[in-house]
């Protein structure tokens, strides 16, 4: 099976691109971030016509996440349990598979703006709450995937300019520590389970010909639990949608798992 994550940066603008990508890449589950739609505006019918089910947690103009899946999901939860938040950033659900259920958490992580700001403080609180909640989720769901736009560059090799951007937002030691703390729970960066080309990124600024010059960051991730690590067969960044007219500034990341039949 295949699971993908993609910050679409407005589903209202890019629904045709998502549907075209799904037609060409019929993944089993697609985690979308920054849909920027209220729930009552979500295009469930369009995904149903494409052969998919959908659940969403939307917010007008900002944020918003959704899960697009081949099979109906169960036990959908919105946001981080026990953490009061008026921003629509997390949706999780269970995929009932023949070989055993898989828990999929889709997150649009806080950007944080800049170290020392109130938004950075919120990011630290949010990441701490996420860590505690995912720890508890793993106890109940050992087969777990945490996917999304993490807004964290895990290592220097994930940045086009690790020296010039050192200590800036997405590159701080504090953010990287939180990423490592998630891995310490028993999660694995699926992209790094495989040999990858150097300078592989998932986000490029719209300005200064950043995509054409490949001046990007790898901030979109799919983490898999230890129970799934051995089933991972590939993980890649699909740069093709970034070449589209009026693209998202992010590209999809696609994970392939070889799931047991029973």
MIKE-691714 format. One line per 3 residues: their letters; for each residue x, y, z of N, C-alpha, C. Coordinates in steps of 0.2 Angstrom, whole numbers, plus 5000, padded with zeros to 4 digits. Layout:
<nodes>
a = X Y Z X Y Z X Y Z  ... .
</nodes>
This chain:
<nodes>
xxx = 5004 4994 5000 5000 5000 5000 5004 5006 5000  5002 5012 4998 5005 5018 4998 5001 5023 5002  5005 5027 5006 5003 5033 5009 5007 5039 5007 .
xxx = 5003 5044 5006 5006 5051 5004 5004 5056 5008  5009 5061 5009 5007 5068 5012 5009 5073 5008  5004 5078 5008 5005 5084 5003 5002 5090 5006 .
xxx = 5006 5095 5008 5003 5102 5009 5001 5105 5003  4995 5106 5002 4992 5108 4996 4991 5116 4995  4992 5119 5001 4992 5126 5001 4985 5129 4997 .
xxx = 4980 5127 4999 4973 5129 4997 4970 5124 4992  4965 5120 4995 4962 5115 4991 4957 5118 4986  4954 5124 4988 4950 5127 4983 4953 5129 4977 .
xxx = 4960 5131 4977 4963 5133 4972 4966 5127 4968  4968 5121 4972 4972 5116 4968 4968 5109 4968  4962 5109 4969 4958 5103 4969 4959 5099 4962 .
xxx = 4959 5103 4957 4960 5099 4950 4967 5096 4950  4972 5099 4953 4979 5096 4954 4979 5090 4958  4975 5090 4964 4975 5084 4968 4972 5078 4965 .
xxx = 4966 5080 4961 4962 5074 4958 4967 5071 4952  4970 5076 4948 4974 5073 4943 4980 5069 4946  4983 5071 4951 4988 5067 4954 4986 5061 4957 .
xxx = 4980 5060 4960 4977 5054 4962 4976 5049 4956  4974 5052 4951 4972 5048 4945 4979 5045 4942  4984 5048 4943 4991 5046 4940 4994 5042 4946 .
xxx = 4992 5043 4952 4996 5040 4958 4991 5037 4963  4987 5032 4961 4982 5030 4965 4984 5027 4972  4986 5031 4976 4988 5029 4983 4982 5027 4987 .
xxx = 4984 5023 4992 4978 5021 4997 4976 5026 5002  4981 5031 5004 4979 5036 5008 4983 5042 5007  4980 5048 5007 4983 5054 5005 4981 5059 5011 .
xxx = 4987 5061 5015 4986 5066 5020 4987 5073 5017  4982 5078 5018 4982 5084 5015 4983 5089 5021  4987 5094 5020 4988 5100 5025 4986 5107 5021 .
xxx = 4985 5111 5025 4983 5118 5023 4978 5118 5018  4972 5115 5019 4967 5114 5014 4963 5121 5014  4964 5125 5019 4961 5132 5020 4954 5132 5018 .
xxx = 4950 5127 5020 4943 5127 5019 4939 5125 5025  4933 5129 5026 4929 5126 5032 4926 5120 5030  4924 5116 5035 4921 5109 5034 4915 5109 5029 .
xxx = 4911 5114 5029 4905 5114 5025 4907 5115 5017  4913 5117 5016 4915 5119 5009 4920 5113 5006  4921 5108 5010 4925 5103 5008 4922 5099 5002 .
xxx = 4926 5097 4997 4923 5094 4991 4923 5086 4991  4919 5084 4996 4918 5077 4997 4916 5073 4991  4911 5076 4987 4908 5073 4981 4914 5072 4976 .
xxx = 4918 5077 4975 4923 5076 4970 4928 5070 4971  4930 5069 4978 4934 5064 4979 4930 5057 4979  4924 5057 4980 4919 5051 4980 4919 5049 4972 .
xxx = 4918 5054 4968 4918 5052 4961 4925 5049 4958  4930 5051 4962 4937 5049 4960 4938 5042 4963  4934 5039 4967 4934 5033 4971 4937 5033 4977 .
xxx = 4937 5039 4981 4940 5040 4987 4935 5042 4992  4936 5040 4999 4932 5043 5005 4936 5048 5007  4933 5053 5011 4937 5059 5014 4934 5061 5021 .
xxx = 4938 5063 5025 4937 5066 5031 4941 5072 5032  4938 5077 5035 4942 5083 5036 4941 5087 5042  4945 5091 5044 4945 5096 5049 4947 5102 5047 .
xxx = 4942 5106 5045 4944 5112 5041 4943 5119 5045  4946 5124 5042 4946 5131 5045 4946 5136 5040  4941 5141 5040 4941 5146 5035 4948 5150 5034 .
xxx = 4950 5150 5028 4956 5154 5026 4963 5151 5028  4963 5148 5034 4969 5146 5037 4969 5138 5038  4975 5135 5039 4976 5128 5042 4972 5123 5038 .
xxx = 4969 5118 5042 4965 5113 5039 4969 5107 5037  4966 5101 5038 4969 5095 5037 4963 5090 5034  4965 5085 5030 4961 5080 5028 4964 5074 5026 .
xxx = 4960 5068 5027 4963 5062 5025 4958 5059 5019  4962 5057 5014 4958 5055 5008 4960 5047 5007  4955 5043 5007 4957 5036 5008 4953 5031 5003 .
xxx = 4956 5026 5001 4952 5021 4997 4947 5018 5001  4948 5016 5007 4943 5013 5011 4940 5018 5017  4934 5017 5019 4932 5021 5024 4936 5020 5030 .
xxx = 4937 5026 5034 4941 5026 5040 4937 5025 5046  4940 5023 5052 4936 5023 5058 4939 5027 5063  4935 5028 5069 4938 5032 5075 4942 5038 5073 .
xxx = 4939 5043 5069 4942 5049 5068 4942 5054 5074  4948 5057 5075 4949 5061 5080 4952 5068 5077  4950 5073 5080 4952 5080 5077 4956 5083 5083 .
xxx = 4962 5086 5081 4966 5089 5085 4970 5085 5090  4974 5087 5094 4978 5084 5099 4973 5083 5105  4972 5077 5107 4968 5076 5113 4971 5079 5119 .
xxx = 4967 5083 5123 4969 5086 5129 4972 5092 5128  4973 5095 5122 4977 5101 5121 4972 5106 5118  4970 5111 5121 4965 5116 5119 4969 5120 5113 .
xxx = 4965 5120 5107 4968 5124 5102 4963 5126 5097  4963 5132 5095 4957 5134 5090 4960 5134 5083  4965 5131 5082 4968 5130 5075 4967 5123 5073 .
xxx = 4965 5122 5067 4963 5115 5064 4970 5112 5061  4973 5108 5065 4980 5106 5063 4981 5098 5063  4977 5094 5066 4978 5087 5066 4971 5083 5065 .
xxx = 4972 5078 5061 4966 5074 5060 4969 5067 5060  4966 5062 5064 4969 5055 5064 4963 5050 5063  4965 5044 5061 4959 5039 5060 4963 5033 5059 .
xxx = 4959 5027 5059 4961 5021 5058 4959 5018 5052  4964 5015 5048 4963 5012 5042 4962 5004 5043  4956 5001 5042 4955 4994 5043 4958 4990 5038 .
xxx = 4963 4987 5039 4966 4983 5034 4966 4975 5035  4966 4971 5030 4965 4964 5031 4971 4961 5036  4977 4964 5035 4982 4961 5040 4983 4965 5046 .
xxx = 4978 4969 5048 4978 4973 5054 4977 4980 5053  4974 4983 5058 4973 4991 5057 4979 4995 5058  4979 5000 5054 4984 5005 5054 4981 5012 5056 .
xxx = 4985 5015 5061 4983 5022 5063 4987 5027 5060  4983 5032 5057 4986 5037 5053 4985 5044 5056  4990 5047 5058 4989 5054 5060 4992 5059 5055 .
xxx = 4988 5064 5054 4990 5069 5049 4991 5076 5052  4996 5079 5052 4997 5085 5056 5000 5091 5051  4997 5096 5052 5000 5103 5050 5004 5106 5056 .
xxx = 5010 5105 5056 5014 5107 5062 5014 5115 5062  5015 5118 5068 5015 5125 5069 5022 5128 5065  5021 5133 5062 5027 5136 5059 5032 5139 5064 .
xxx = 5029 5144 5068 5033 5147 5073 5036 5153 5072  5036 5155 5066 5038 5162 5064 5045 5164 5065  5047 5164 5071 5054 5166 5073 5055 5164 5080 .
xxx = 5061 5162 5081 5063 5161 5089 5062 5167 5093  5060 5166 5099 5059 5172 5103 5052 5175 5103  5048 5173 5098 5041 5176 5097 5036 5172 5101 .
xxx = 5030 5175 5101 5024 5171 5104 5022 5165 5100  5023 5165 5094 5021 5160 5089 5026 5154 5090  5033 5156 5091 5038 5150 5093 5036 5147 5099 .
xxx = 5034 5151 5104 5032 5148 5111 5026 5143 5110  5021 5145 5106 5016 5141 5104 5018 5135 5101  5023 5135 5096 5025 5129 5093 5028 5124 5098 .
xxx = 5032 5127 5103 5035 5122 5107 5030 5119 5112  5025 5123 5114 5019 5120 5118 5016 5114 5113  5014 5116 5107 5011 5112 5103 5015 5105 5102 .
xxx = 5021 5106 5101 5025 5100 5099 5026 5095 5106  5026 5099 5112 5026 5095 5118 5020 5091 5119  5014 5094 5117 5008 5091 5118 5007 5085 5113 .
xxx = 5010 5086 5107 5009 5081 5102 5013 5075 5104  5019 5076 5107 5024 5071 5109 5020 5066 5114  5017 5070 5119 5014 5066 5124 5008 5062 5121 .
xxx = 5004 5065 5117 4998 5062 5114 5000 5056 5109  5005 5057 5105 5008 5051 5101 5010 5045 5105  5014 5047 5111 5016 5042 5115 5010 5037 5117 .
xxx = 5005 5040 5119 4999 5036 5121 4996 5033 5115  4995 5036 5110 4993 5033 5104 4996 5026 5102  5003 5027 5103 5007 5021 5101 5006 5015 5105 .
xxx = 5004 5016 5111 5002 5011 5116 4996 5007 5114  4991 5011 5111 4985 5008 5108 4986 5005 5101  4990 5009 5097 4990 5008 5090 4998 5007 5088 .
xxx = 5000 5001 5089 5008 5000 5088 5009 5001 5080  5004 5000 5076 5005 5001 5069 5003 5008 5067  5007 5013 5067 5005 5020 5067 5010 5023 5062 .
xxx = 5007 5028 5059 5010 5032 5054 5009 5040 5056  5014 5044 5057 5013 5051 5058 5016 5055 5052  5011 5058 5048 5013 5061 5042 5011 5068 5042 .
xxx = 5014 5072 5038 5012 5079 5037 5018 5084 5036  5016 5090 5036 5020 5096 5035 5023 5097 5042  5029 5095 5044 5031 5096 5051 5034 5103 5052 .
xxx = 5036 5107 5047 5039 5113 5048 5045 5113 5052  5049 5107 5051 5055 5106 5054 5060 5103 5049  5066 5106 5049 5072 5103 5045 5076 5098 5050 .
xxx = 5075 5092 5049 5078 5087 5054 5086 5088 5055  5089 5088 5049 5096 5088 5049 5099 5094 5044  5105 5095 5044 5108 5100 5040 5107 5098 5032 .
xxx = 5108 5091 5031 5107 5089 5024 5100 5090 5021  5095 5092 5025 5089 5093 5023 5087 5100 5022  5093 5104 5021 5092 5111 5020 5097 5113 5014 .
xxx = 5094 5118 5010 5099 5120 5005 5104 5125 5007  5104 5127 5013 5109 5132 5016 5109 5131 5023  5112 5125 5026 5112 5124 5033 5116 5129 5037 .
xxx = 5121 5132 5034 5126 5137 5037 5122 5144 5038  5120 5146 5032 5116 5153 5032 5110 5153 5036  5106 5147 5036 5100 5147 5040 5100 5144 5047 .
xxx = 5106 5142 5049 5107 5140 5056 5104 5144 5061  5100 5141 5065 5097 5145 5071 5091 5148 5069  5089 5149 5062 5083 5152 5060 5077 5147 5061 .
xxx = 5071 5150 5060 5065 5145 5061 5065 5139 5056  5063 5134 5058 5063 5127 5055 5070 5124 5056  5075 5127 5058 5082 5125 5059 5084 5125 5066 .
xxx = 5081 5127 5071 5083 5128 5077 5084 5122 5081  5089 5122 5086 5090 5116 5090 5084 5113 5093  5080 5118 5096 5074 5116 5099 5069 5112 5095 .
xxx = 5068 5115 5089 5064 5111 5084 5067 5104 5083  5073 5104 5081 5076 5097 5080 5076 5093 5086  5076 5095 5092 5076 5091 5098 5069 5088 5098 .
xxx = 5064 5092 5096 5057 5089 5096 5056 5083 5091  5059 5084 5085 5059 5079 5080 5062 5073 5083  5068 5074 5086 5072 5068 5088 5068 5064 5094 .
xxx = 5064 5068 5098 5060 5066 5103 5054 5061 5100  5051 5063 5095 5046 5059 5091 5050 5052 5089  5056 5053 5086 5059 5047 5084 5060 5042 5090 .
xxx = 5062 5045 5096 5063 5041 5102 5057 5037 5105  5051 5039 5103 5046 5036 5105 5045 5029 5101  5049 5028 5096 5049 5022 5092 5046 5023 5085 .
xxx = 5047 5029 5083 5045 5031 5076 5052 5032 5072  5051 5031 5065 5057 5031 5061 5055 5036 5055  5060 5040 5053 5059 5044 5047 5060 5039 5041 .
xxx = 5054 5038 5038 5054 5033 5032 5058 5035 5026  5059 5042 5025 5063 5044 5020 5070 5042 5021  5073 5042 5027 5080 5040 5028 5081 5033 5029 .
xxx = 5076 5029 5028 5077 5021 5028 5080 5019 5022  5080 5023 5017 5083 5022 5010 5088 5026 5008  5092 5024 5003 5097 5028 5000 5093 5034 4996 .
xxx = 5095 5040 4997 5092 5045 4993 5096 5050 4990  5094 5053 4984 5099 5058 4981 5100 5064 4986  5106 5066 4985 5108 5072 4989 5103 5078 4987 .
xxx = 5102 5083 4991 5098 5089 4990 5091 5087 4988  5088 5082 4991 5081 5081 4990 5077 5085 4995  5073 5089 4992 5068 5093 4997 5061 5092 4995 .
xxx = 5057 5095 4999 5050 5094 4998 5046 5101 4998  5050 5106 4999 5047 5113 4999 5052 5118 4996  5049 5122 4992 5053 5128 4989 5049 5134 4989 .
xxx = 5052 5140 4991 5049 5146 4991 5047 5148 4983  5041 5151 4983 5039 5154 4976 5044 5159 4973  5048 5162 4978 5052 5168 4975 5059 5166 4973 .
xxx = 5062 5170 4969 5069 5169 4968 5071 5163 4964  5066 5160 4960 5067 5154 4956 5070 5149 4961  5067 5148 4967 5070 5143 4972 5069 5136 4969 .
xxx = 5063 5135 4966 5062 5128 4964 5067 5126 4958  5068 5131 4953 5072 5130 4947 5079 5129 4950  5081 5132 4955 5088 5132 4958 5089 5126 4963 .
xxx = 5083 5123 4964 5083 5118 4970 5086 5121 4976  5083 5126 4978 5085 5129 4985 5079 5128 4989  5079 5122 4992 5073 5120 4996 5074 5118 5003 .
xxx = 5069 5115 5006 5070 5112 5012 5066 5105 5012  5068 5101 5016 5064 5094 5017 5060 5095 5024  5054 5097 5024 5050 5098 5030 5044 5094 5030 .
xxx = 5043 5090 5025 5037 5086 5024 5039 5079 5026  5036 5075 5031 5039 5069 5033 5033 5064 5034  5035 5058 5034 5031 5052 5035 5035 5048 5040 .
xxx = 5033 5048 5047 5036 5043 5052 5032 5037 5053  5036 5031 5053 5032 5025 5054 5035 5022 5060  5030 5018 5064 5032 5015 5070 5036 5009 5069 .
xxx = 5040 5007 5074 5044 5001 5074 5041 4995 5071  5034 4994 5072 5030 4989 5070 5030 4989 5062  5030 4995 5059 5030 4996 5052 5036 4996 5048 .
xxx = 5041 4998 5052 5048 4999 5049 5050 4994 5044  5049 4988 5046 5052 4982 5042 5047 4981 5036  5042 4984 5035 5037 4984 5030 5038 4989 5024 .
xxx = 5042 4994 5026 5043 5000 5022 5048 4997 5016  5046 4999 5010 5049 4997 5004 5052 5003 5000  5049 5009 5000 5052 5015 4997 5049 5021 5000 .
xxx = 5052 5027 4999 5049 5033 5001 5053 5038 4996  5049 5042 4993 5051 5047 4988 5047 5054 4989  5050 5059 4986 5047 5065 4985 5045 5066 4977 .
xxx = 5039 5067 4976 5037 5068 4969 5037 5075 4967  5042 5077 4963 5043 5084 4962 5039 5086 4956  5035 5082 4952 5032 5083 4946 5026 5089 4948 .
xxx = 5022 5088 4953 5017 5093 4954 5020 5100 4955  5026 5101 4958 5029 5107 4959 5030 5111 4952  5030 5107 4947 5031 5110 4940 5025 5113 4937 .
xxx = 5019 5111 4940 5013 5113 4937 5012 5121 4937  5007 5123 4933 5005 5130 4934 5001 5131 4940  5003 5137 4944 5001 5138 4950 5001 5132 4955 .
xxx = 5007 5130 4956 5007 5124 4961 5007 5126 4968  5006 5121 4972 5008 5122 4979 5016 5123 4980  5018 5126 4985 5025 5126 4986 5028 5120 4989 .
xxx = 5024 5115 4991 5026 5109 4993 5025 5103 4988  5029 5098 4988 5028 5092 4984 5026 5086 4988  5022 5082 4985 5020 5076 4989 5026 5071 4991 .
xxx = 5025 5068 4997 5030 5063 4999 5026 5056 4999  5029 5051 4996 5025 5045 4995 5029 5039 4999  5026 5036 5003 5028 5030 5006 5025 5023 5004 .
xxx = 5029 5018 5002 5026 5012 5000 5028 5007 5006  5022 5003 5008 5023 4998 5013 5021 4992 5010  5024 4986 5011 5022 4980 5009 5018 4976 5015 .
xxx = 5011 4977 5015 5007 4975 5021 5006 4968 5020  5006 4964 5025 5004 4957 5025 4997 4956 5023  4995 4951 5019 4989 4949 5017 4984 4948 5023 .
x = 4986 4945 5028 4982 4943 5033 4986 4942 5040 .
</nodes>
